[in-house]
Amino acid sequence: MTILRDLSMLWSLIHILILFIMLYRSRYSRRKTIFLTGITMGPLIVLNITGLVLYGAGVMGKVFILTCTLPSLLVFWFISKDRNGRFFFTFCVADTVALWIITVTNLADFYFGGGQYILMFIGRLALFPLVEWVAVRRIRPPYMELQESVPNGWGIFAGMTALYYILLAVMGNFPVIVTARPHELPAFLLVLVLMPMIYATIFISLYRQLLLYRKQQHERVLQAQKNTLEAQLENQQRIRRMKHDMKGYTVTLSGLLAADKIKEAAAYLKGVEEEMDALPRQFCVNPYLNAVLAHYAGKMEELGAQLRMSIQVGEEELPYMELCQILSNGLENACDAVRGLAVEEREVSVQMKYNKNYFLIRIRNRCRADLHVERGSMPATDKGGYDHGFGLATVKEAAERLGGEMFCYTEDGSFLLNVMISCESLSLAAGSL
């Protein structure tokens, strides 16, 4: 009957991989991830099954951390997109859940199955797919979102899961297998009962953190929309007021010229010119985008920053809500960056380009010398408070809603934010407004 034991162990090792692949974020495509997992973990599984056949469960239970856990940890660390607490927490969760199932089915077979491995085999045959079904239907979508949106706070959870894994391994196998130490079985059963409760508490805590993030992100988006619309409305009102005033200016100027008061007319005209200069500048034909650009041009002027703009956007129909979110959050990020620099170093440039193939927004600003951001990564905020740390995430989400992509990086003392969207996706988004 040892064939059932060996098959159940093979089934377990394969499904540990499946469970982990469901929950972690690979830096490669799905096909390449599966290929790398197969060529590395396949021989490792064969090695452990061979050891089980030759030396038995007692010996392999004492060394499986060295023969299975640590090698797989190194392999997946190389494949994983995350190299921090998120990865270690996910790895320990998958391994600990699998070890829990293996341990429970071992005990059930020993005490209720007569050690024939039938109950062990049936239990693992049912429990692993059940756990995977729960992971796919209930855990994976919010957990992937959580890994993407919450960069901090994973270390404590990773440490807890690692300790539980070691606790189960030690209590179950040292100095001998727990079934040979019946006086320690009650304590071991309490640990087995406590572990799912602790894991449920961890996931509830993480989910609440995700809900808080969603709320803060939603409030940030609404505030950006409010600021954009208010700036656009203020811009329109000032233009309408200026048009109304122009009638009075024309009448007064005509009267001065008719009375041959040339000097007075010139002085009055100079005053009108100064009034016109007080109007927001026209950076872009699109009134919504222009309102954002005008608002942040004023902020840059207050900061004493040198602002350069190259705007090549006409009267195209654009999804202005998302584009205004991208532009306002990107420029707010630039303002925050240059505010911490010496006045003579405060430089920002904005480029917007629309052609038949793509729409591009590129914001470049000087940044502090010690800031280093790799292309494709997201810099962590060093600002405290409830409403910080969401600007670039908002830009990324808005770009993805439009079918585009955002990437940022540092280069030669500057921080670059690039958003690129295909014109086809942009037209579809604008048409749905």
Secondary structure as UniProt FT lines:
FT   HELIX           2..23
FT   HELIX           30..64
FT   HELIX           65..69
FT   HELIX           70..79
FT   HELIX           85..112
FT   TURN            114..115
FT   HELIX           118..134
FT   HELIX           135..139
FT   HELIX           140..149
FT   HELIX           155..173
FT   HELIX           178..180
FT   HELIX           182..184
FT   HELIX           185..258
FT   TURN            259..260
FT   HELIX           262..277
FT   HELIX           287..303
FT   STRAND          306..312
FT   HELIX           320..339
FT   HELIX           343..345
FT   STRAND          347..354
FT   STRAND          358..366
FT   TURN            369..370
FT   TURN            375..376
FT   TURN            386..387
FT   HELIX           391..401
FT   TURN            402..403
FT   STRAND          405..411
FT   TURN            412..413
FT   STRAND          414..422
FT   HELIX           423..431
//
